[in-house]
């Protein structure tokens, strides 16, 4: 049995998604998330709107 996909909302941080997902752009193209070496199998989505690699988090929420 496959573990369920989970989404964790972090205060002042990205949405953390764990599990099997597909992320597509507005034209239906499959987007490949950056590799997360600290947490394999976890995708971080931008929640602050400042990321230069939207929809993925690039850590911009940590910058002044």
C-alpha positions in Angstrom: 0.0 0.0 0.0 1.2 3.5 -0.8 1.5 6.1 1.9 -0.9 9.0 1.5 0.3 12.3 0.0 0.5 15.0 2.7 0.7 18.8 2.6 2.2 20.6 5.5 1.7 24.4 5.8 4.6 26.0 7.7 4.3 29.5 9.2 6.4 31.9 7.2 7.7 29.0 5.0 6.9 26.8 2.0 4.2 24.2 1.7 5.8 20.8 2.1 4.4 18.0 0.0 5.3 14.4 0.7 4.1 11.6 -1.5 3.4 10.9 -5.2 2.3 14.0 -7.0 2.5 15.6 -10.5 2.7 19.4 -10.8 1.7 20.9 -14.2 1.9 24.5 -15.5 -1.1 26.3 -16.9 -0.5 24.7 -20.3 -0.5 21.2 -18.9 3.3 20.7 -19.1 4.8 18.5 -16.3 7.1 20.5 -14.1 10.1 18.8 -12.5 10.7 19.9 -8.9 14.3 20.6 -7.8 16.0 17.8 -5.9 15.7 18.2 -2.1 18.7 16.5 -0.7 17.8 17.4 2.9 14.4 15.7 2.6 14.2 13.2 -0.3 10.7 12.7 -1.6 9.6 16.2 -0.3 8.6 19.0 -2.7 8.6 22.6 -1.4 6.0 25.0 -3.0 6.4 28.7 -2.6 3.9 30.3 -0.2 5.3 33.8 0.0 5.1 34.7 -3.7 8.8 35.8 -3.9 10.4 32.7 -5.4 12.2 33.1 -8.7 11.5 29.5 -9.4 7.7 29.4 -8.9 5.8 27.3 -8.1 8.7 25.9 -6.2 10.3 27.5 -3.1 13.8 28.9 -3.6 14.2 30.1 0.0 13.2 33.7 -0.8 11.0 33.8 2.3 14.3 33.9 4.3 15.7 36.9 2.6 15.0 40.5 3.8 
